[in-house]
Amino acid sequence: MDDVELKRLVGYDDRAEYELDLRGLSLHHATESVKRMVERSRFRAPRSVIVRLDPAGPDSGETLFLPIGRLLLAFRRKRVLGKLSPLPPHAGCGYYLVTRGKDR
């Protein structure tokens, strides 16, 4: 399986219409940023989003990957998000998602 086929399978193509960079933020600020992004997406056409997070390191302690992932998964279960998957290792730490939005 080549890279193109793998990208089609997971729904990630290295590009997105929007990028939400949460690197360097506290859990509280990151959570609020995600909630605002999701709330605003209700009034827009569906779009792809890359959510960037700080990667884990030897001295990083707990990262935002799990708490933000749980939040995004809750939105996915509520059918606010159409797709949700972690970024592949070569793309950094974070998530790729597609909002459902409002069809125009």
C-alpha positions in Angstrom: 0.0 0.0 0.0 1.5 3.4 -1.0 1.1 6.7 0.8 -1.7 7.9 -1.4 -3.8 4.8 -0.7 -3.1 5.0 3.0 -4.1 8.7 3.1 -7.4 7.9 1.3 -8.0 5.1 3.8 -7.6 7.3 6.9 -9.0 10.4 5.3 -6.0 12.6 5.8 -4.2 14.3 2.9 -1.7 16.7 4.6 -3.9 19.7 4.0 -6.9 21.2 5.7 -9.0 24.2 5.2 -8.4 25.4 8.8 -5.7 24.8 11.4 -6.2 25.2 15.2 -2.8 25.4 16.9 -3.1 24.6 20.6 0.7 24.2 21.1 1.8 26.0 24.3 -1.7 26.4 25.7 -3.0 25.2 29.1 -5.7 22.5 29.2 -8.3 25.1 30.0 -7.4 27.4 27.1 -7.1 24.6 24.7 -10.5 23.2 25.7 -12.2 26.5 25.3 -10.5 27.0 21.9 -11.9 23.7 20.7 -15.3 24.4 22.0 -15.4 27.8 20.3 -14.2 26.3 17.0 -16.9 23.6 17.1 -19.6 26.2 18.0 -18.6 28.4 15.1 -18.6 25.4 12.8 -22.3 25.0 13.2 -22.9 28.1 11.1 -20.4 27.4 8.3 -20.1 24.8 5.6 -18.3 21.6 6.5 -14.6 21.9 6.5 -11.5 20.0 7.4 -9.4 21.0 10.4 -6.0 20.1 11.7 -5.7 20.5 15.5 -2.0 20.8 16.4 -0.8 19.8 19.9 2.6 19.7 21.7 4.2 16.3 21.3 5.2 14.2 24.3 8.8 14.5 25.4 10.9 13.1 28.2 10.1 16.0 30.5 6.7 17.1 29.2 4.5 15.2 31.7 0.9 14.8 30.7 0.1 16.2 27.3 -3.1 17.6 25.9 -3.5 14.6 23.5 -5.8 12.5 25.6 -8.0 15.3 27.1 -8.5 17.0 23.8 -9.0 13.7 22.1 -11.8 12.8 24.6 -13.4 16.2 24.0 -13.3 15.8 20.2 -14.6 12.2 20.5 -17.6 13.5 22.6 -18.4 16.0 19.8 -18.0 13.1 17.2 -20.5 11.1 19.2 -22.9 14.0 19.2 -22.5 14.1 15.4 -21.0 17.6 15.4 -17.9 16.2 13.7 -18.0 14.1 10.6 -14.5 12.6 10.8 -12.0 12.4 13.5 -8.6 10.7 13.5 -5.2 11.3 15.1 -2.5 12.7 12.8 -0.1 10.2 11.3 3.3 10.3 13.0 5.0 12.1 10.1 2.5 15.0 10.5 3.2 15.8 14.1 1.0 15.5 17.2 -2.7 16.3 16.9 -5.9 15.4 15.2 -7.5 15.7 11.7 -11.2 16.3 11.7 -14.1 17.4 9.5 -16.9 19.5 10.9 -20.4 18.7 9.8 -21.4 22.4 9.7 -24.4 23.7 7.9 -24.9 22.9 4.2 -25.6 26.0 2.2 
